[in-house]
Amino acid sequence: MYYLYGGKRDVPRRLVATFGSEQQLLAYVRWATLESSGPQSGKFEQGSVLAGFSQWEQSSTPLTTEDPGEVPHNPTPSML
């Protein structure tokens, strides 16, 4: 499983979604990114799980103690 985290300046990262593969996660981030402002940062689509965040981070292992069952798994643009 791959974990997608959203973050903002001065706010701890937060688990926003999980994915079955790294390819799915990266495809989702490409879709959700409206405007890039550097590696793993930018403005994100309003209806995406990254909306309201300014950065993203991925991992193949959990980085926080949040429950992965509480966030969307393999979200897609059609889920909006």
Secondary structure per residue as TSV (DSSP state, phi and psi in degrees):
chain	resnum	aa	ss	phi	psi
A	1	M	-	360.0	146.1
A	2	Y	E	-117.2	139.3
A	3	Y	E	-110.5	133.1
A	4	L	E	-112.2	126.7
A	5	Y	E	-116.1	144.5
A	6	G	E	-110.3	149.7
A	7	G	E	-147.4	161.9
A	8	K	E	-138.7	161.6
A	9	R	T	-58.3	133.4
A	10	D	T	63.7	18.6
A	11	V	E	-128.9	133.0
A	12	P	E	-62.2	148.0
A	13	R	E	-60.1	153.0
A	14	R	E	-134.7	136.1
A	15	L	E	-67.0	126.3
A	16	V	E	-116.2	-21.8
A	17	A	E	-168.5	161.1
A	18	T	E	-123.8	155.7
A	19	F	E	-137.7	152.6
A	20	G	S	-76.4	-22.5
A	21	S	S	-147.1	158.7
A	22	E	H	-65.3	-35.8
A	23	Q	H	-60.4	-42.9
A	24	Q	H	-62.7	-44.4
A	25	L	H	-60.7	-48.6
A	26	L	H	-66.8	-36.8
A	27	A	H	-63.8	-41.3
A	28	Y	H	-63.6	-45.1
A	29	V	H	-63.0	-40.2
A	30	R	H	-60.5	-43.7
A	31	W	H	-64.2	-43.9
A	32	A	H	-72.9	-20.0
A	33	T	E	-80.7	114.1
A	34	L	E	-84.5	-39.4
A	35	E	E	-149.7	120.4
A	36	S	E	-85.0	138.6
A	37	S	E	-124.1	26.1
A	38	G	E	137.0	177.5
A	39	P	T	-60.9	126.6
A	40	Q	T	59.3	31.2
A	41	S	E	-148.9	155.2
A	42	G	E	158.5	-159.1
A	43	K	E	-105.2	141.8
A	44	F	E	-122.1	151.3
A	45	E	-	-49.0	134.3
A	46	Q	T	-53.9	-43.4
A	47	G	T	-85.2	1.1
A	48	S	S	-82.9	163.9
A	49	V	T	-67.9	-14.9
A	50	L	T	-93.0	-1.4
A	51	A	T	-56.5	134.6
A	52	G	T	89.8	-7.2
A	53	F	-	-105.6	161.9
A	54	S	S	-117.2	-5.1
A	55	Q	E	-146.1	159.7
A	56	W	E	-136.2	159.3
A	57	E	E	-146.7	145.1
A	58	Q	E	-122.8	156.3
A	59	S	E	-157.7	151.0
A	60	S	S	-93.3	-1.8
A	61	T	S	-132.8	150.4
A	62	P	-	-60.0	138.3
A	63	L	S	-105.4	-10.6
A	64	T	S	-134.0	175.8
A	65	T	S	-93.3	8.8
A	66	E	-	-64.0	149.3
A	67	D	-	-80.6	115.7
A	68	P	G	-61.4	-22.0
A	69	G	G	-71.8	-11.6
A	70	E	G	-92.5	-2.6
A	71	V	S	-120.4	160.3
A	72	P	-	-61.5	143.2
A	73	H	B	-108.0	127.5
A	74	N	S	52.8	51.6
A	75	P	-	-62.2	149.8
A	76	T	-	-132.5	160.1
A	77	P	G	-56.7	-29.6
A	78	S	G	-70.8	-11.3
A	79	M	G	-79.6	-7.0
A	80	L	-	-68.7	360.0
